[in-house]
Amino acid sequence: MSPHAGIYKNPRWYDIAFGFRNIKKECDFLVACIKKFSARKLKSVVEMAAGPASHSIEFGHRGLTAFALDKSTEMLAYARQKAKKEKSRVRFLKKDMRHFRLPQKVDLAISMMDSLTYLLTDVEILAHFKTVAANLKPKGLFVLELVHPRDFFTEKTSFGPVWRVRRDATRVTVNWGGFSDRQVDPITEVVRMKAELTVEENGRKYRLRSVAPERMLTLSELKLLVRLSGVFKIATLLGDLNFKQKLDNSRRSSQMVAVLQKI
């Protein structure tokens, strides 16, 4: 079962909830990563735990070979229809991100929106790293978008936890992982993260709730896991999907972005 399955089973509302993101700008950053660190043009990409697959669909529009992986049947069906509607060529695969094999090796792998933290143990993360590396071309990149480590330790989160998005006649209010709502296991460093979507549509109100375990991943742990994997090195660490923002404890550093390169 996918994390936050209760919400994932309503993929259109989930897509609206995260519709504030500037996907084109984020994809421009990812293209620039390949140019900067791999010294070549981006031609192929895999998006893992892809959800609505917005990045894959954008890359498909640009003529790239794009693969989108997810475990959720409902989300994959929605993403396929979305790609078809937007006339983007994407190959969708129902796969577990810990173990998969693509039809071809790619230049870039991406894990957006903190998806890595659904892998709860070091063993799972290391298996994932090795699987990703096996599907990358030489000097290929793996870009991880993760929550800023301070968000696990302070009530002043870098983003949210409450926001609202409106699309046409649908309004979605999101409450995702408020500090006081978290249940933390200090031994395993696993957080039971609560999420809630309140949807107002066609004069009716719907409320979706879910709880899913997520791994607390600090910078030092990430560095150690990358080293232990034996398949990646850290090309750079950033505080946003922006080369100008370094990873630090300033408010502008709103997340932890790790660009890993296959060795």
N, C-alpha and C positions, 0 to 999 in steps of 0.2 A: 504494500500500500504506500502511496506517495505521502510525504509529510504534508500536513495541513490538508488532508484529503477532503475534508468537509467543505473547504473553500475551493479547492482545485476542481471539484465536481461541477462548479459553476464558472467555467473558464472565461466567459464573456465579461462577467462582473470583475473577475480577477484582473483581466486585461485592462479594463477601465480604471481600476484602482491604481495601477502603476503606469497609467497613460500620460503622466506628467513628464516622463523622461524624454530627453532629446536624443532619440535613437540615431539619427543621421550624424550628429556631432560625436556621439560615442563611437560610432563605426569609423568615423574619420580618425579618431584617436587610435583605434585598433590597427587601421591601415598604416598609420605613422609608426606604430611600434615595430611592425615588420620591416619597414624601410630603415628605421633607426638601428635595430639590433640584428636583423637577419640580412640586411643589405640586399633586399630583393623586393619585387612587387608581390603583393598579396594576391593569391589566385584561388586559395581553398581554405575553408574554415569549418570547424565543428563547434556547435554550441551545445553544452551539456546541461541537463536539468533545464531545458530550454523554455518550458512553459509555453506562452503564446508565440515564442520564437521570433520576437520582433527584430532582433539583430540578424538572425539568419535570413529573414525575409528581406531586410534591407540589403544584405550582401547579395542575395539572389537577384534583386533589382539591378545591382551593379555588374551582373554577369559573372559573378564568382561561383565556384562549386561550393554549395552550402549543405551541410548536414545538421539536422536538429534532433537531439536525443531527449527523450523523456520517458518516465515509467507510467504516466497517467494516460489511460485510454481516452478519457474525456478531453484532456488538454491537447493531445495529439490530433484528435478529430477536429477540434476547434482551430488549431494552428494550420492544419491542412486547408480548411475552408478559407481561412484568412489569407493564406498564401495564394490560393486560387483566385479569390476575389481581387487581390492586389496584383495578380499576374506576375508572381515571382516564383522562380523555380528553386524549390528546396526539397531535399530528400529527407523524409521524416522516418525515424527509426525508434521503435519501442525497445529501449535498452536501459540497463542499470549502468550508471556511470563508473562503477567500480570495475566492471569487466565488459568490454565490448571490442569489436573489431570492425573498422570501417572498410568499405570496398577499396579505398585508396588512402594513402597517407596524405596529410594536409599540412599547410603552412602554419596554421593558427588554431589553437583550442581556446575556448573561452568558457568561464564559469562565472556568471553574473549574479548579482543580487544575493550574495552570501550563501550560494548553494552548497559550497564545500562543507559548511558547518552541519549539514545533514548527515555527514559521515562522522560517526560518534567516537571512533577509536583511532589510535595511531595506526593500527594494522589496516583499517579500512582506507585511511588517507594515503598510506604508502602504496597500497594496492592500486588505488586510483591514480596516483602519480605515475606508476610504472605502466599502467594501461594507456594513459594519455600519451606518454613518451613514445610508446610502441606505435601509436597512430600518427605521430608527427614526422615530418621530413627532417633531415639533418639541419641543425640550427633553428628548428621551428620553435614557436613561442606558445606558452600557456599563460594566459592572463586571468588572474583571480581577482574578483571584486568582493571584498570582505568588509564586515562591519569594523569600525575603528575599535581597537582594543579597550579604549577608555569606557566604551558604552557598557561593558560588563561590570564596571566598578563604580560608576557614578550615575546619579539620577538625571544629569544633564546630558541626554543623548545627543548624538551628532545630527540625527535626523528623526523627525516624527516625535513621539510614536503615533500621533494623530494627524491625519490630513484628509482633505476632501478633493474629489475630482468629479467633474461633470462632463458628460458626453451626450450631446443631444438632449433627450428628455430623461436621461438616467443620471442620478447623483449617487455617488458612493462615498461613504465616510469610513475611513480605515483607522483602526486602533491596533497597531502591530507591536506587541512586545513592550508594553510599558514597564518601567523598572520595578514598580511595586507589585506587578502581576506575575513576575518571574519566580519560578521555583528552581533553586540551584542546588545541585549535588556537588559539594566541594571536593569530593573524592574523585569522581569521574569527570568533573568539569563540564557536566551536561546540564543545560538549562531547559526546563519545560516552558516553551514560549507560547504564550496565548495570543491569538489573533482574532479579530472580529471585523466583519464587514457589515455595515448597515446600508442597505440599498433602497432608494426611493425611485419607483418607476411606475408609470401609468396609474398614479394615485394610490399605490400600495407601498407598504414598507416591509422589507425582508431583512432578517438578521441571520448571518452565518457566523458560526463560532468554531474554532478548532484549537487544539493544543498539540504541539509537536516538539520532540526533543531536538536540541541543537547544541553543538559543541562550542564551548568557549575556547577561542583560539587566539593566544597572545602572539606578539611579534617574535619573541624568543622561541616559542614552540614551533611556529611556522618555519623559522630559519633552520631549526634543528631537523625538522621533518624533511625539508628540501635536501639538506645535506645527507641524511640517512637514506633517502631514496636512491641516491647514486645515479640518477638520470637527469637531474636538473641542476642549474645554478640560478641564483637570483641576478637578473639583469638590472633591475631597478625596483625601488619601493616608492610609492607615491601616496599622497593623501587624497587624491581624486583622480578621475580619468582625464588628467591634464599634466603634461610634463613640467609645468611651472610650479605645481604644488607638491612640495616634498612631504613625506610622512613625518609629522611631528605632532605635538599636543596642542597646536593652535586650533581655533575654531574653524579656520578655513580648511584644515585637514579633516575632512568629514568622513573618510573611510580609509581602509587599508587596501591599496591596490598593489598586487605583487605581479611583476612581469618575470616569468621564469623562462629560461632558455634550455633547450635540450642539449645535453653534452654527450 
